[in-house]
Amino acid sequence: MQTNILWITTEDISPNLGCYGDEFARTPFLDQLAKDGVMYTNAIASAPVCAPARSSIATGMHQSSIGSQHMRSKGKFPEAFKYYPEYLREAGYYCTNNSKEDYNLVYDAAKIWDESGKKAHWRNRKNKDQPFFAVFNFTGTHESATNLKEKHQGVVKDIHQDQLIKSGEVRLPPYFPNTPIVNELWARYYNNITALDNYVSDIVVQLKEDGLAENTIIMFYSDHGAGVPMHKRWLYDTGLKVPLIVYAPEAYSHLVPQSAGNKEDELVSFVDLAPTALNLAGIPKPENMQGRAFLGNHLSPEREYVYASRDRMDERYDMQRAVRDKEFKYIRYYEFTKPFVQYMNTPEKGEIMQEIRRAYSEGNLPEAGVKLMAENKPVEELFDLINDPLELNNLAQDPEYSKKLKEMRKAHLAWSTRVGDTGLIPEPILRDWEESNGKPIFSIWRDNSIPVDEIQKTALSNDVELFTNNLTHNNEVVRYWAATGIGNYSVKGNPQLHSQLTALLEDEFPSVQIAAARGLCKLGYEEIGLPTLTQSLKSSDEWVRLNAALVLDEIGEKSRTIQDKLQEVMKDNNKYVVRVVNHTLNELNGRNNIVE
C-alpha cells in the first residue's frame, strides 16, 4: 500500500511551541505530536516571507534560482520542470491543497493539484483506496491576525477565556520596547498559535475518523518566522527558523531515520520538502530539484549548510544572502547603504513597528533594538548561534572568527554560482531578458555568454577603480553594479566619473540609466541625474518606475524640485510605486498621508 502524506502548514510563526521549550505557549496537541514523532530543531525557510518561500517549497528549487525571489513577482518556471504534486499525481496520488498557493510564479493550479481551494480535502477523492497527498494551511497566525484586533478576535473566538494569554504574561524579545501595545500584540501572537493547535487537532481527528491514521505520515511546519519586526522579512533565525514536526505511524516508522520522541538537529531547508514528499512515495528526485530528501529510503548524506535569501519585500529592494550551519550564521548585505529597516508600508502599519520608532525617538528603545534604527547595515554579519541564538553580537570583525568568516563567505559564493542566483540581476533587466529571449531566467542565466563571475565580483566589490573600469563593460548587469558601486563608495570631484556616469544616462537599459542617475545625485550632480529619474517614472515597465521612485526616495531633499512630478505618480497602477512616492512626499512635507 502506498503511503498517504498529510502536510499541515501555518503562517508567520517561529518555533514558539511548548515542545520547543517555549514556556508561554499553549500547544498541547502539537506537543503530543512531537512526543509521538520527531521534532526538527534546525528547519530553515529559504526566505523569510511567504511567496518566495512557498515558491521554493512547490518547486524544490531556490527562489532566486528560478526568478521568483521578489515578492508578488511573476516568474516563469521552465516548462521542462514540474511542481512536485504533478509527480505525485502521475504516481497515482490524489493531491489537494487547502487552500493557499502563492507560488510567486506564473502557473496553472489545475495542472498542479487535483483540487486547490477552501473545500479541497482527501475526502473528495472518488476512490477511497487511492493514496492521497493533502495540504492544509492555517491562515490565523498571519501577521494581519496579530496586528488587526478584529481579525485576531475571529481567530480565537472558540477558545475559552481561561486558555487565552493576557497582555504582559509573555516575555518580550529583548529588542522590543516594553509598552502596553507591544505586550498586547505579543499576547495575540501566542493566542493565535493556540488556535492553530486546535486546528491541527481537528485535521488529525478527521484523519482518525476516516480510519487513515495508521497509514498516513503527518508533517507540520510554518512558512517562515513570526510576523513581527526583526522576524518576518529578516534572515535571522527569528525569521527563518520554523517548527517542523514529523509523525509516522508504526507501519512507516522505517521511513523516518530517527526514533519517535526524539529531537533532531539535522539541517533541513525548504528546498528539501519536495524531494522528501517524492521520496516517501517512492518517486526519484528530478535532476532540477536542488534539495535532498530527509525522510524515506536511500537517503543521501546530511547537508552541511542551508541557504536563504531576501530580495524585494513588497516595495523595497534589499538583496541579502545567508549561509547557516548548525553553529554559525553568515549574512551578506549586498545593499548595505540602505537603512537597517527601510520604510515599508505594510509592517509600518503594525503597532509594534510604530512603538519601536516611537521608543527610539524618545530615547528608550532597548539597546538590542537600537540596530533596527541604524541608517546603514554592515557589509556582513557572523553569529555564533550556540552562544548567541538571538544573533545580537556580530563577530564579522573579530579576528578570532576570521577562519569561520572566510569559510562561510566561500560557501556563499559557491552556492550563488551553483544555483545561479538571479538576485544579482536587477528586476527590470531580469524580466526584460525573459521577454526578449522568450524563455525563463533559469535557462538564460546559464548562457555561457553571460559573465556571471564578473557580475558577482562587481556586486561584492568595494573597489572604485574596478567600478570605474566596468562602467563601460559590454554586459548591462555589470554596468549596473558598477554604477551602483560608484554611488555607494565614491566621492565628488572626479571628472572622469562625472562624464562616464553621464554617458550611461543614454544606456540601452533603464536600470543602468537609473543607477547612473543615482550615482550622479549622490555625488552632487543632481541637476544632471534628476531628469533621467523623472523620465523613468513614466516608463511602461512598472519595475523601472519602482526603481526610479526608490532612488528619488533615497536622495530625499534633492527630490524636492520635482514634487509636482511625484504627485502625478500617486495615480500609478502599481501600488508599490505609489507607496514609495507617498513616503517621499510625506517626508518632504512633514505629512502622514496613508495609502493601501
C-alpha positions in Angstrom: 0.0 0.0 0.0 1.3 3.5 -0.9 1.9 5.9 1.9 -0.6 8.7 2.4 1.0 12.1 3.2 -0.6 14.9 5.1 1.1 18.3 5.4 -0.4 20.8 7.9 1.2 24.2 7.5 0.7 27.6 9.1 1.9 31.1 8.5 4.2 33.5 10.3 5.3 31.6 13.4 8.7 30.9 14.8 9.2 27.7 16.9 7.1 29.2 19.7 5.5 25.9 20.8 5.7 24.1 24.1 7.6 21.2 22.6 10.3 23.6 21.5 10.7 24.8 25.1 8.6 27.9 24.9 7.2 28.1 28.5 4.4 30.5 27.4 3.0 28.5 24.5 -0.3 26.6 25.0 0.0 23.9 22.3 -0.9 20.6 23.9 -1.8 18.8 20.7 1.4 19.8 18.8 3.4 19.0 21.9 2.0 15.5 21.9 2.5 15.1 18.2 6.2 15.9 18.8 6.4 13.3 21.5 4.9 10.7 19.2 7.0 11.8 16.3 10.3 13.7 15.6 10.8 17.4 16.2 13.4 19.1 14.0 15.3 21.9 15.6 17.1 23.2 12.5 14.4 23.6 9.9 15.2 26.7 7.9 13.0 28.6 5.4 14.5 29.6 2.1 13.1 33.1 2.5 11.7 35.0 5.5 8.4 35.8 3.7 5.6 33.7 2.3 5.5 33.9 -1.5 9.2 33.4 -2.3 9.4 30.7 0.4 6.4 28.9 -1.0 7.9 29.1 -4.4 10.9 27.0 -3.3 8.6 24.5 -1.5 6.5 24.0 -4.6 9.4 23.5 -6.9 12.2 22.1 -4.8 14.4 25.0 -6.1 15.7 28.1 -4.5 13.5 31.1 -5.4 16.5 33.1 -6.7 17.4 30.3 -9.0 14.1 30.5 -10.9 13.5 34.2 -10.7 10.7 34.1 -8.1 12.6 35.9 -5.3 10.8 39.2 -5.5 7.6 39.5 -3.5 4.5 39.3 -5.8 6.6 38.7 -8.9 5.5 36.6 -11.8 8.5 34.4 -12.5 8.5 31.9 -15.3 9.1 28.3 -14.3 10.8 26.2 -17.1 8.2 24.1 -18.9 10.5 21.1 -18.7 10.2 21.1 -14.9 7.2 20.1 -12.8 5.9 21.1 -9.5 6.2 18.3 -7.0 2.4 17.4 -6.8 2.5 16.8 -10.6 4.9 13.9 -10.0 2.7 12.6 -7.2 -0.4 12.7 -9.4 1.4 10.8 -12.1 2.3 8.1 -9.5 -1.4 7.7 -8.6 -1.9 10.1 -5.7 -4.9 12.3 -5.2 -3.4 15.7 -4.4 -5.3 18.5 -2.7 -4.3 21.9 -1.4 -6.5 23.8 1.2 -6.0 26.5 0.4 -3.1 28.9 -0.1 -0.9 28.6 -3.2 1.1 31.9 -3.6 4.0 30.3 -5.5 5.2 33.7 -7.0 5.3 32.2 -10.5 3.0 32.1 -13.5 1.3 28.7 -13.1 -1.9 26.7 -13.7 -3.2 25.4 -10.4 -5.3 22.8 -12.2 -2.2 21.2 -13.6 -0.6 21.0 -10.2 -3.5 19.9 -8.0 -6.5 17.6 -8.3 -8.2 20.2 -6.1 -7.0 23.5 -4.7 -9.3 25.7 -2.7 -11.1 26.1 0.6 -13.0 22.9 0.2 -10.1 20.8 -1.0 -9.9 17.6 1.1 -8.7 14.0 0.8 -12.3 13.1 1.4 -13.3 14.3 -2.1 -11.4 11.6 -3.9 -13.9 9.2 -5.6 -11.8 6.1 -5.0 -11.3 5.8 -1.2 -8.5 3.3 -1.8 -6.5 5.9 -3.8 -3.5 7.2 -1.9 -3.5 11.0 -1.2 -1.2 13.9 -0.6 -3.1 16.7 1.2 -2.0 20.1 2.3 -4.0 22.1 4.9 -2.9 25.7 5.6 -3.9 27.7 8.6 -4.0 31.4 8.0 -5.0 32.5 11.5 -1.3 33.1 12.6 -0.6 35.5 9.7 0.8 38.9 10.8 -2.5 40.5 10.0 -4.2 38.4 12.7 -1.7 39.9 15.2 -1.9 43.5 14.0 -5.7 43.7 13.4 -7.8 43.3 16.6 -11.0 42.3 14.8 -9.3 39.6 12.7 -7.5 38.3 15.8 -10.8 38.1 17.7 -12.2 36.0 14.9 -9.3 33.6 15.1 -9.6 33.0 18.8 -13.4 33.2 19.2 -13.7 29.5 20.0 -11.0 29.5 22.7 -12.2 29.7 26.3 -11.1 32.8 28.1 -9.2 30.8 30.6 -7.0 29.4 27.8 -6.1 32.9 26.5 -2.8 34.5 27.4 -3.3 38.0 28.8 -1.2 41.0 27.9 2.0 41.2 29.8 2.1 37.4 30.6 4.6 36.7 27.9 8.2 37.7 28.0 9.1 40.1 25.1 12.1 39.7 22.8 14.9 42.0 24.1 14.7 44.3 21.1 11.1 45.3 21.6 10.0 48.2 23.9 8.1 47.1 26.9 4.9 49.0 26.3 1.2 48.0 26.7 0.7 47.9 22.9 3.6 45.6 22.3 2.6 43.3 25.1 -0.9 43.2 23.8 0.2 42.2 20.3 2.7 39.7 21.5 -0.1 38.0 23.5 -2.2 38.0 20.4 0.6 36.2 18.6 0.7 33.4 21.2 -3.1 33.1 21.3 -3.3 32.7 17.6 -0.9 29.8 18.0 -3.2 28.3 20.5 -6.0 28.5 17.8 -3.5 26.8 15.4 -3.1 24.0 17.9 -6.8 23.4 17.8 -6.8 23.5 14.0 -4.1 20.8 13.7 -6.0 18.7 16.2 -9.2 19.0 14.2 -7.5 17.8 11.0 -5.9 14.8 12.7 -9.2 13.9 14.3 -10.7 13.8 10.7 -7.9 11.5 9.7 -8.7 9.2 12.6 -12.5 9.3 11.8 -11.7 8.1 8.3 -9.6 5.2 9.6 -6.5 6.7 7.9 -4.3 7.5 10.9 -2.3 4.2 10.7 -1.2 4.7 7.1 -0.6 8.4 6.9 2.6 10.3 7.5 2.0 13.8 9.0 4.2 16.8 8.7 3.6 20.1 10.4 5.6 23.3 9.7 5.4 27.1 9.3 6.2 29.0 6.1 8.7 31.3 8.0 9.2 33.1 11.3 6.9 35.3 13.3 5.1 38.2 11.5 6.7 41.0 13.6 9.8 43.2 13.2 13.2 41.6 13.4 11.5 38.3 12.5 9.5 38.1 9.3 11.5 39.6 6.3 14.8 39.1 8.1 17.5 36.5 7.7 17.9 35.9 11.4 16.7 32.7 12.8 13.7 34.6 14.1 12.7 35.0 10.5 14.0 31.7 9.1 13.8 29.0 11.7 10.5 27.3 11.7 8.8 24.5 13.7 8.9 21.1 11.8 7.3 18.0 13.3 7.1 14.7 11.5 4.9 11.8 12.7 4.9 8.4 11.1 2.6 5.5 12.3 4.4 2.3 13.3 4.0 0.7 9.8 6.0 3.5 8.3 8.5 4.3 11.1 11.3 2.8 9.0 10.9 5.8 6.7 11.9 8.2 9.5 15.6 7.9 10.3 15.1 9.0 13.9 13.2 7.3 16.7 9.9 8.7 17.8 10.1 11.2 20.6 13.5 12.5 19.6 14.7 15.9 18.8 16.7 16.1 15.5 19.2 18.8 14.8 19.7 17.9 11.1 19.7 20.9 8.9 16.5 21.0 6.7 15.8 23.5 4.0 12.5 24.3 2.3 14.1 23.0 -1.0 14.2 19.6 0.8 10.4 19.3 1.3 9.5 18.5 -2.3 12.2 15.8 -2.7 11.1 14.4 0.7 7.5 14.1 -0.4 8.5 12.3 -3.6 10.9 10.0 -1.8 8.2 8.9 0.6 6.1 8.0 -2.4 9.0 6.1 -4.0 9.5 8.7 -6.7 13.1 9.5 -7.8 14.1 13.1 -7.3 14.1 15.1 -10.6 17.5 16.4 -11.6 16.5 20.1 -11.4 15.5 19.9 -7.7 18.2 21.4 -5.5 17.2 19.9 -2.2 17.6 16.4 -0.7 15.1 14.0 0.9 15.4 13.7 4.7 12.7 11.0 5.0 12.3 7.7 3.2 14.7 5.2 1.8 18.2 5.6 0.4 18.9 9.0 1.9 22.0 11.0 0.8 24.4 12.4 3.5 23.0 15.3 5.6 23.7 18.8 4.2 26.5 20.9 5.7 24.8 24.2 5.1 21.4 25.7 4.5 21.0 28.9 2.4 18.4 31.7 2.5 17.8 34.9 0.7 15.9 38.1 0.8 15.2 40.3 -2.2 12.4 42.7 -2.9 9.9 42.7 0.0 6.8 44.5 -1.2 8.1 47.9 -2.4 11.7 47.8 -1.2 14.7 46.1 -2.6 17.3 44.8 -0.2 19.4 41.9 -1.5 20.7 39.8 1.4 22.0 36.3 1.5 22.6 33.9 4.4 24.5 30.7 5.0 23.9 28.7 8.1 25.4 25.5 9.6 24.5 24.1 12.9 26.6 26.5 14.9 27.1 29.7 12.8 25.2 32.1 10.6 26.7 34.3 7.9 24.8 37.2 6.3 26.0 39.2 3.3 24.2 42.5 2.7 24.6 43.5 -1.0 22.8 46.8 -0.4 24.3 47.8 2.9 24.0 51.5 2.3 20.2 51.2 2.8 18.7 51.7 6.3 18.6 48.6 8.5 14.8 48.9 8.5 13.6 50.6 5.3 10.1 52.1 5.5 7.7 49.5 4.1 4.0 50.3 4.1 2.7 47.0 5.5 4.9 46.4 8.5 4.9 50.2 9.3 1.2 49.9 9.8 1.8 47.3 12.5 1.7 48.8 16.0 4.9 47.0 17.2 6.9 48.8 14.4 5.2 52.1 15.4 6.1 51.5 19.0 9.8 50.7 18.1 10.0 54.0 16.2 8.4 56.0 19.0 10.6 54.4 21.7 13.7 55.2 19.6 12.6 58.8 19.1 12.1 59.1 22.9 15.4 57.5 23.7 14.1 54.5 25.5 14.3 51.7 22.9 16.2 48.7 24.4 19.9 48.5 23.4 19.2 45.3 21.4 16.7 47.1 19.3 18.7 50.2 18.5 20.3 48.5 15.5 16.9 48.4 13.9 17.1 52.2 13.5 20.6 52.3 12.0 21.0 54.4 8.8 23.1 51.6 7.2 23.8 47.9 7.6 27.1 46.2 8.0 28.5 44.7 4.8 28.4 41.3 6.5 27.5 39.6 9.8 28.6 36.4 11.5 26.9 35.0 14.5 27.6 32.2 17.0 24.2 30.6 17.2 25.0 28.4 20.1 26.1 31.2 22.5 24.1 34.0 20.8 20.8 32.4 19.5 19.1 35.8 19.0 22.1 36.9 16.8 22.8 40.1 18.7 26.6 40.0 18.6 28.2 40.4 15.2 31.5 38.6 15.1 32.5 39.5 11.5 35.2 41.9 12.7 36.5 39.6 15.4 39.9 38.2 14.4 39.2 35.1 16.4 36.5 34.1 13.9 38.3 35.1 10.7 38.7 31.5 9.6 35.0 30.8 10.1 34.1 34.0 8.3 36.2 33.0 5.3 34.7 29.6 5.3 31.1 31.0 5.2 32.0 33.6 2.6 33.3 30.8 0.4 30.2 28.7 1.0 28.0 31.7 0.0 29.9 32.3 -3.3 29.8 28.6 -4.1 26.1 28.4 -3.6 25.4 31.6 -5.6 27.3 30.1 -8.5 25.8 26.6 -8.1 22.2 27.6 -8.1 22.6 30.6 -10.4 21.5 33.4 -8.1 19.4 35.6 -10.3 19.0 38.1 -7.5 22.2 39.6 -8.9 20.1 40.8 -11.9 18.0 44.0 -11.4 14.4 43.1 -11.7 13.6 45.2 -14.8 16.6 43.6 -16.6 15.6 40.1 -15.4 12.1 40.5 -16.8 13.4 42.1 -20.0 15.7 39.2 -20.6 12.8 36.7 -20.2 10.6 38.7 -22.5 13.2 39.3 -25.2 14.6 35.7 -25.1 11.2 34.0 -24.7 12.4 31.7 -22.0 12.7 31.6 -18.2 15.6 33.3 -16.4 16.8 29.9 -15.1 17.8 29.0 -18.7 19.1 32.4 -19.7 21.3 32.8 -16.6 23.2 29.7 -17.6 24.1 31.0 -21.0 27.9 30.9 -21.4 27.9 34.4 -22.9 26.8 36.0 -19.5 29.8 36.9 -17.4 28.4 35.6 -14.1 31.7 35.7 -12.3 32.3 39.4 -13.3 28.7 40.3 -12.2 29.2 38.7 -8.8 32.7 40.2 -8.3 31.4 43.7 -9.1 28.4 43.3 -6.9 30.5 42.3 -3.9 33.4 44.7 -4.5 34.3 48.0 -2.8 37.0 48.9 -5.4 36.2 52.2 -7.1 38.8 51.5 -9.7 37.0 48.3 -10.6 33.7 50.1 -10.8 35.2 52.8 -13.0 36.6 50.3 -15.4 33.3 48.4 -15.5 31.1 51.4 -16.3 31.8 50.6 -20.0 31.5 46.8 -19.7 29.6 45.1 -22.5 27.2 43.5 -20.0 24.4 45.6 -18.7 24.3 43.9 -15.2 28.0 44.6 -14.7 27.4 48.2 -15.7 24.5 48.4 -13.3 26.6 47.1 -10.3 29.5 49.3 -11.3 27.3 52.5 -11.4 25.7 51.4 -8.1 29.1 50.9 -6.5 30.2 54.4 -7.6 27.1 55.8 -5.8 27.9 53.8 -2.7 31.7 54.3 -2.4 32.9 57.3 -4.5 33.2 60.9 -3.6 32.5 64.1 -5.5 35.3 65.7 -7.6 36.3 63.0 -10.1 35.7 64.5 -13.6 36.1 61.0 -15.2 33.3 59.6 -13.1 31.1 62.6 -13.9 31.5 62.1 -17.7 31.2 58.3 -17.6 28.1 58.3 -15.4 26.6 61.0 -17.7 27.2 58.8 -20.7 25.3 56.0 -19.0 22.2 58.1 -18.9 21.8 57.1 -22.5 22.3 53.4 -21.8 20.1 50.9 -23.6 18.8 49.6 -20.3 16.8 51.8 -17.9 18.2 50.1 -14.8 21.7 51.2 -15.8 20.4 54.7 -16.5 18.8 54.8 -13.1 21.9 53.5 -11.3 24.0 56.2 -13.1 21.5 58.9 -12.3 21.6 57.8 -8.6 25.4 57.9 -8.7 25.3 61.5 -10.1 22.8 62.6 -7.5 24.9 61.0 -4.7 28.0 62.8 -6.0 26.3 66.2 -6.0 25.2 66.4 -9.7 21.5 66.1 -9.1 20.8 68.6 -11.8 22.1 66.0 -14.3 20.6 62.9 -12.7 17.1 64.1 -11.8 15.8 64.5 -15.4 16.5 60.8 -16.0 14.9 59.7 -12.8 11.8 61.9 -13.5 11.5 60.5 -17.0 11.8 56.9 -15.7 8.7 57.5 -13.6 6.8 57.4 -16.8 8.2 54.1 -18.1 5.8 51.5 -19.4 7.7 49.0 -17.2 6.3 49.0 -13.6 9.6 47.8 -12.2 11.6 50.6 -13.9 9.1 53.1 -12.3 9.6 51.4 -8.9 13.4 51.6 -9.2 13.3 55.3 -10.1 10.9 56.1 -7.3 13.1 54.3 -4.8 16.2 56.4 -5.8 14.1 59.6 -5.5 13.1 58.5 -2.1 16.7 57.7 -1.1 18.0 61.1 -2.1 15.2 62.8 -0.2 15.6 66.5 -0.1 17.2 66.5 -3.6 13.8 65.4 -4.9 12.0 68.5 -3.7 12.2 70.3 -7.0 10.2 67.6 -8.8 7.4 67.3 -6.3 4.8 68.0 -8.9 6.0 65.0 -11.0 5.9 62.8 -7.9 2.4 63.9 -7.2 1.4 62.7 -10.7 2.8 59.3 -9.9 0.3 58.8 -7.0 -2.1 57.6 -9.7 0.2 54.8 -10.7 -1.4 51.3 -11.1 1.4 49.6 -9.2 0.7 50.0 -5.5 4.3 49.6 -4.7 5.3 52.6 -6.7 2.5 54.6 -5.0 3.7 53.5 -1.6 7.3 54.7 -2.2 6.3 58.1 -3.8 3.8 58.6 -0.9 6.6 58.1 1.6 8.8 60.6 -0.3 6.1 63.3 -0.3 5.3 62.6 3.4 9.0 63.1 4.3 9.4 66.2 2.2 6.3 67.9 3.5 6.0 66.6 7.1 2.7 64.9 6.4 1.3 61.5 7.2 -0.8 60.5 4.2 -1.7 56.8 4.3 -2.1 54.6 1.2 -3.0 51.0 0.7 
